[in-house]
Amino acid sequence: MHAGPTGFRNAPVTRTLVITSAVLSVTSAVSGRPRRLGLSFQDIFENHDLLKAIPSVFAFSSTPELVAGFYLLYYFRVFERQIGSNKYSVFVLFCIIASTFFEILALALLKADSHVLASGPYGLIFAAFIPFFVDIPVMSRFCVLGINFTDKSIVYFVGFQLLLCGWKWSFIPGICGVLAGFLYRVNAFGIRRLKFPKKVASVVSRLFLSSSTSSTRNSTANIRRNARVPYAGRRVQQNYPSVGHVSMPEPPESSIATLVSMGFDSNAARQALMQARNDLNVATNILLEAQTR
């Protein structure tokens, strides 16, 4: 299973989330109060400290949660590449708000004064498991000690580990995230049709995504250079007819399957690979550029 090009190329929102979560997690650990980051019944209903929801949404309270959470956030950048940063921002904002609402509702029902819910982007991470389960196909299967696994098993395993890091108090935010992801999936309130206004998106891009924009321009330039290669080949053929016709290499099925697993159409994936001369990264950029038009 392949999540596309390495790094945060074409995934600026994911990069911002990871950096924000890392900074807040380290800051809380240095201050010596990581366990008090999560929401509690006392904070919300007695002290009316709703502002505490902000750090509780982003900062993890332990190293195991931090490692597992960052792995999943990094892997799920494939969805930002699939639907674009603007729509992915709507997905992030909706899932954070919806999952936080469900967490507050759960606290109201449990009324556990002395317990604190696990902190961190649980809502966003477990909301992303809905499209991961539905949209990402199984590419390979294998057996270890008589137990059947797929190439998606490692992601489920890490998610299960994160879900149980704080037992019931991490299980609740995880389930709230799954509910938020389900609401987005069924297009509750028409959320999947929403986009941020262009003016807001441009301001955000100037503040946080300048390096991503430059890398995108470089990628576009590379795509255009690669797109000129077939025409250069035609000119060579015209000047040197003895060379004969050079056919485009047939894309390997594994590369097509990788692009399909990222949500692209198989025919579009095949054409992009042929245009990119079977360079998977260039083909991915061609498909992403086509989606933004």
GIKA-V998912 format. One record per backbone hydrogen bond with DSSP energy under -1.0 kcal/mol. NH is the residue of the N-H (numbers start at 0). CO is the residue of the C=O. E is the energy in kcal/mol with one decimal. If there is no record, write none. Layout:
BEGIN
NH CO E
NH CO E
END
This chain:
BEGIN
10 7 -2.1
14 10 -1.9
15 11 -2.2
16 12 -2.3
17 13 -2.6
18 14 -2.4
19 15 -2.5
20 16 -2.7
21 17 -2.4
22 18 -2.6
23 19 -2.3
24 20 -2.2
25 21 -2.5
26 22 -2.4
27 23 -2.2
28 24 -1.9
29 25 -2.4
30 26 -2.0
32 27 -1.6
36 33 -1.3
43 39 -1.9
44 40 -2.5
45 41 -1.2
46 41 -2.9
48 42 -3.4
49 47 -1.4
51 48 -1.1
52 49 -1.7
53 50 -1.5
55 51 -1.7
56 52 -1.2
58 54 -2.6
65 61 -2.1
66 62 -2.6
67 63 -2.3
68 64 -2.8
69 65 -2.3
70 66 -1.9
71 67 -2.0
72 68 -2.6
73 69 -2.4
74 70 -2.4
75 71 -2.6
76 73 -1.0
77 74 -1.5
78 75 -1.6
80 76 -1.9
81 77 -1.3
82 78 -2.4
83 79 -2.0
87 83 -2.1
88 84 -2.0
89 85 -1.4
90 86 -2.3
91 87 -2.7
92 88 -2.6
93 89 -2.8
94 90 -2.4
95 91 -2.3
96 92 -2.3
97 93 -3.0
98 94 -2.4
99 95 -2.0
100 96 -2.1
101 97 -2.2
102 98 -2.2
103 99 -2.3
104 100 -2.2
105 101 -2.3
106 102 -2.3
107 103 -2.0
108 104 -1.7
109 105 -2.5
110 106 -2.8
112 110 -1.0
116 38 -3.2
117 168 -3.4
119 55 -3.4
121 119 -2.4
124 120 -2.4
125 121 -2.8
126 122 -1.4
127 123 -1.6
129 126 -1.4
131 127 -1.7
132 128 -2.2
133 129 -2.2
134 130 -2.9
141 148 -2.5
143 146 -2.6
146 143 -1.9
148 141 -3.5
150 139 -1.5
152 149 -1.5
155 151 -1.8
156 152 -2.8
157 153 -2.4
158 154 -2.3
159 155 -2.6
160 156 -2.3
161 157 -2.4
162 158 -2.4
163 159 -1.4
164 161 -1.2
168 165 -1.7
169 166 -1.2
170 166 -2.2
171 167 -1.9
173 169 -1.6
174 170 -2.4
175 171 -2.3
176 172 -1.9
177 173 -2.0
178 174 -2.2
179 175 -2.0
180 176 -2.6
181 177 -2.2
182 178 -2.2
183 179 -2.0
184 180 -2.2
185 181 -2.2
186 183 -1.2
187 182 -2.7
189 186 -1.9
190 187 -1.6
192 189 -1.4
193 190 -1.2
200 196 -2.6
201 197 -2.4
202 198 -2.0
203 199 -2.4
204 200 -2.2
205 201 -1.9
206 202 -1.9
207 203 -2.8
208 204 -1.1
212 208 -2.4
213 209 -2.0
214 210 -2.1
215 211 -2.5
216 212 -2.3
217 213 -2.2
218 214 -2.5
219 215 -2.7
220 216 -2.4
221 217 -2.3
222 218 -2.6
223 219 -2.5
224 220 -2.3
225 221 -2.7
226 222 -2.5
227 223 -1.1
231 227 -2.1
232 228 -2.2
233 229 -1.7
234 230 -2.0
235 231 -2.1
236 232 -2.3
237 233 -2.3
238 234 -2.2
239 235 -2.5
242 239 -1.8
255 251 -1.8
256 252 -2.7
257 253 -1.8
258 254 -1.9
259 255 -2.3
260 256 -2.2
262 259 -1.9
263 258 -1.9
268 264 -2.5
269 265 -2.3
270 266 -2.2
271 267 -2.4
272 268 -2.2
273 269 -2.1
274 270 -2.3
275 271 -2.2
277 272 -3.5
282 278 -2.5
283 279 -2.2
284 280 -2.0
285 281 -2.2
286 282 -2.2
287 283 -2.4
288 284 -2.5
289 285 -2.0
290 286 -1.6
291 287 -1.2
END
